[in-house]
């Protein structure tokens, strides 16, 4: 009996790769700050941009796996990618929002 051919979702692979790249870039940005090298705003925003791409690809992979015929592998890979990407996005976005709120509240001079 032949088993149906299943293929691994490319979007799931992209999600995991984007998550790993985002974590590496975030570590590099952190190390430049520790070493006293000023990181430009572009470098500081790259991990967040990578995480957004990974989140989009992970959700796309999970949605495709649910309705694909023949079935696609990669839901586990997409889940891991989503976890990596959401974690780095929260690690970057939450301090950024808090910092902006502090800057705007102190800037009013009440």
JONOR-V210587 format. One record per helix or strand of 2 or more residues. SS is the DSSP state (2 for helix, 1 for strand). FROM is the first residue (numbers start at 0). LEN is the number of residues. If there is no record, write none. Layout:
SS:FROM:LEN  SS:FROM:LEN
This chain:
1:6:2  2:9:25  2:40:27  1:71:2  2:74:33
